[in-house]
Amino acid sequence: MDKIVVKGGNSLSGELEVSSAKNSYLPILAGAILCSGEVILHKYPKYDDVLNMIGILENLGGKSKVQGSSLILDMTCLNGFEIPSNLASLTRSSIFSLGSILGRFKYAKVAYPGGCEIGARPIDLHIKGLEALNVKVIDRRGYLTCDGRNMRGGDVHLDFPSVGATENVMMAGVLTKGRTRIFNAAKEPEIVDLQNFLNKAGAKIRGAGTTTIVIDGVEKLGSVEYTPISDRIITGTYIIATSMCGGDVTLTNTRPDHLQALISKLDNSCCKIKVKGDRIRVISSGRHKSINKIETMPYPGFPTDLQPQIMALEAISNGTSVIVENLFETRFKHVSELVKMGAQILTEGRSAVIKGVEKLYGAEVAATDLRGGAGLVLAGLVADGYTVVSNIGQIKRGYESIETDLKKLGADIRKVEFL
Ligand code: EPZ
């Protein structure tokens, strides 16, 4: 079983290129199901969640190969519309495929999705959205069996700006006759990326990035070549890591405009951030005043996917801070692991109060989920002594190799195989 071992105390310096956005690649791979032709995606990131999604496409009859840093998919001859539980349970993004399978085949049978255990992760908004397009959904025995033979465009009002439900309905509308409008849509950059990918393949979508998205159904999507955006959460993770460790790091292939909530929190308080084109330079002394309050919100608010990482930063700040997790009801599982390292954190419901300490201590901790695991690695970078992080398969779902990246920036970190 592999674990990450990190010895705290090093500052970070150097330059690192950020890889493609996991939460763009996953819905775009689902969108590839709508394309009857070749789909070429550049800057292919080898996150385990992406590999799982490719497995789902191959199970539907798609063919994939890697050429250099590009992923080549042949989606001409899909011959299935089912996603079995053993594949669907590997990733949250399997549920996004429902809309695209329905769009192409007008019928789908998809098992409940997997994903990080950070809350109940219901799928009621996905189902409600598809039913608004006249899909008949039978939700039984852990499978959604959907009959879309009478699908037509319609208006979908999302109770909550759900990222996945927005993407699912968008994709369901692409090959469906008539106009589909999504109100109270999520506005994440990855949704704009999905719109741009689908429009390049021949879809007619507008409004992604705003609260109202309009999709006019077309007959067919053809071949497409596309380069998804870079990962704003990985970028944010390494900005926070540099703020914690101290140093001078430049991240390239970034989208600073996607990180305004984080940058506005950290710049001139925890570090100095200089932006130039797709480069973000972070200069930090390593010690900083605490940030009074951080509330996670749908984009463009502070991203929930950076909550564990900024909690690690606040754990060693001068002062007390409060983090409110508004998106997921149990996204504090990393707190008990940080407390093992000497952090002083109290949680009550969706709020966590963090009293900064002078020093954290290396300990044996376990990654509770993808971003919780990343937060523990960051805590290990500043802890006294050695931290051993287990269950690192969680981290590999969204980082190709967090230990390789951080080692390149000067951290004393490595992956060790424990027999
Ligand atoms: C996406 O998950 C991301 N995953 C998550 O990233 C991210 O944390 C989340 O959006 C919020 O930004 C991918 O894109 C693959 P939601 P998703 O639907 O679509 C409730 C990571 O670490 N809800 O926007 O599942 C839900 O319970 C992962 O990369 C319903 O009530 O998130 C939550 O409280 C973790 N009913 C809120 O909406 C539904 O049908 C936001 O969830 C769907 C969601």
Residues whose N, C-alpha, C, O or C-beta is under 5 A from the ligand:
A	BS01	EPZ	N23 L26 R92 S93 C116 R121 P122 I123 D124 L125 H126 F160 P161 S162 V163 G164 A165 T304 D305 L327 F328 L370 R371
